[in-house]
Each structure stands twice: as C-alpha cells, then as structure tokens.
Amino acid sequence: MISRDIIIIGQQAWDTDIGSNCKNIALELSKNNRVLYVNSPLDRITLYKKSADPKVQKRIAVIKGKSEGLIQIGENLWNLYPDCLVESINWVKNKTLFNYLNKRNNVKFANSILKGTKELRFKDSLLFNDNEIFKGFYLNSLLNPFLSIYYSRDYMLAVDYWKRHGERLEPLLIASNDICMANSAYLADYCKTYNDNSYDVGQGCDLEIFTENTTAGKPEELQSITTPIIGYVGALQSIRLDIPLIRYIAEQRKDWTIVLVGPEDEDFKNSELHQLDNVIFTGIKPMDALPLYMQYFDVCINPQLVNQVTIGNYPRKVDEYLAMGKPTVATATRAMDIFKDHVYLADSKEDYISLIVKALAEDSVTLQEDRKAFATSHSWENCIKKINQAIQMTIDHK
C-alpha cells in the first residue's frame, strides 16, 4: 500500500508516556503513505481534574485558538490536537440519551478531523480506528472514508468503563467497518462473529534492546543469588497475573529464586509473596535496564490468569524473553498457540513446576538460536505487510 492518505484515531494520544501499538503502526505506515494521527479530544472530566497538566494546557490552548493543533512529526506523519471539548458521558445509563450525547461528541470530533484533512488536502482517506468504541462510533458516516478499518488489540469489554455501553456498541461498530483487524487469533475470531472480513495481522514488537549484547555487570539484587533464577518482567497486576501460582512455585521449589521485575499494584504489595525468602521484588526499572536482569534468568515465566482481560491479549513480553534466547514457561491461552513450538505452555500450577524443570534441563545453544529467530520474525514491518495485504484484498473486492 503506497501513497494513500490515512487517518488514525485511538485511545492513546501521540504524547502519551507509554508505548502504543497504534503509534508503531502509524510510524510504519508513514514510510509509504501520508498519515494523520489524531489525539482523542479533551473531555470535560479530564479538564476538571487535570487542568494544570501541561498536556491538558496544550489542548486548552488549541481549543482557544492560541496554539496550532496540526503538527508535523515526520516526513509523512502529522499529529492533530482536536480543537473541541467533548462531554464525559459514560455515567449516563439511559441508552437513548447516551446515543444522542455520543453522536454530539462524534460530530465535534469529526469536524476537527475534517479541518485537519482539509489543510493537508487528504483525498479518499482510509480511517483506522484503534479500539475507540465511543468517540469513533459515528465517524464512518461523518467522515465518509474510502475504507474504514477497526483494529482490536484488547478485549475492551472486560473493563467496566467500556462494558456498560460497549457490549451494545462494539459489535455494531465492528459490523459497520469495511475490514477488522486484530493482533491475536482470539480477537480476530471475536471480530469475525460480527464481520466476516476480519483478520489476525499479528503483533509487531520493538526488540532491538533485547537482541543486543549486554555487557553491564550483574544487577545488585541478583548478585547474592546462587540458585536457578525464575524471572518475570512487566507490570505486576493482580487482574492479569496469578499471585497464588507464583506463591505455589516459590513454596514448592525453595531451591529456586523467583525474581519479579516491575511496578506492583496494591494486591501484589500486600501479598504474602513478600514474606517468602526466595521471592525478590526489584521494583520498576527503566526499559533499557530490563535485558540486564533477563540475561541472568535461567527460565522466564508469564504466570497470567486466564480471564476476559488476558485471554485474547498478545503477550509482547514473551517475544522479549525469546529475543534473548531464554527458555520460557507461560500459561496456555488461545493467543499463546503461535508460540507452542518455542514456549512451554502450562495448563496448571503443577505443569509450571514440571515444565520449569524441563526447561532448565534441556536448554541448549540450538534452542536459544531458534527462539531468537522466531521472536525477531515478529517485527512491525511483517505486521504491516499483513495489514497491507488485508487492506488490498478488501479494496480489490470493493
């Protein structure tokens, strides 16, 4: 796909402090197309609660006409700050009233986008909607794109905020798009329930820091450990990770040390894991420090719960583990199927023990190289190739 005009909307603004699939996709698409990445419009509750935040101040300045809202951030890439304030309406329980207010928000949002596309002289635009169920619900009819695309990267309806009206609206939104894409087989199947033209386009990952040789010394928290290290890297959230499972592993195998690298939620902070001598919490670490810890892990784990939040999620951390050649044990889910030849998949807490033992015993240079090669195949370039193929097939059919 070359020389197209693409509008991208989603939940995460360009100036967000965390990584984003949508931003990576925009960067990759902008190599051959013109891309307008649109921030979500400022809503009234955010204005009320965070008015002093510099990011909110920027949006206020744009709305008041005191600051430019269209900013070029790459050769073919622009970022748009909408010049509108939308109402915070998710508390509204009445469906008819919510629909009315939501359409008003969509109209304001669409008018801001149209100003940007007019200035850039976009024509026959493709509209790429990254999981924006509410503010993007009416945009297909309001913007009238040449092709509309819905991108599913999380099962949003497992989150209370999206569930109230999302259970009703997301199926309709999926059905209304020309094409749907997802970053896992589970989510692709979910989309296909409402739109036959749905595809699993996989997941891209930025793995450079995990494929480079690390020469720094052993982190201080690990220096006194003489047992095999079983490690996890990532946010420690009880909605996603199985605390009793981690405790079971630690209690069953006191000759192993469990190292958990990442920020803890309240459940983790208050858990009995902190009372176990062979469990170490390092706290949050900078992204570029993570490989320094992982290189000393004998086995990496992804002990996630199986619930609506996790079952369809693509586990990017597993690619990071594999990019370093690490033997990895993870909870078996539909999204993990593509890893089955390179990752030990566990269905129970007992499986975790036996599979970690197996992973420790049979690790080899050959297996390490196979893992690295598999992980590096999950590049953003390969992901965009699949996106382009799905789009082209849809255009040809259309």
Secondary structure, DSSP 8 states (H G I E B T S, - for coil): --S-EEEEEESS-TT-SS--HHHHHHHHHTTTSEEEEE---EEHHHHHH-TTSHHHHHHHHHHTTSS--EEEEETTEEEE--S-EE---TT---HHHHHHHHHHHHHHHHHHHHHHHHHHT--S-EEEEES--STTTTHHHHH--SEEEEEE-S-GGGSHHHHHHHHHHHHHHHHHSSEEEESSHHHHHHHHTT-SSEEE-------HHHHS---S---GGGTT--S-EEEEES-B-TTTB-HHHHHHHHHH-TTSEEEEES-B-HHHHTSGGGG-TTEEEEE---GGGHHHHHTT-SEEEE-B--STTTTT---HHHHHHHHTT--EEEE--GGGGGGTTTSEEESSHHHHHHHHHHHHHH--HHHHHHHHHHHHTS-HHHHHHHHHHHHHHHHHH-
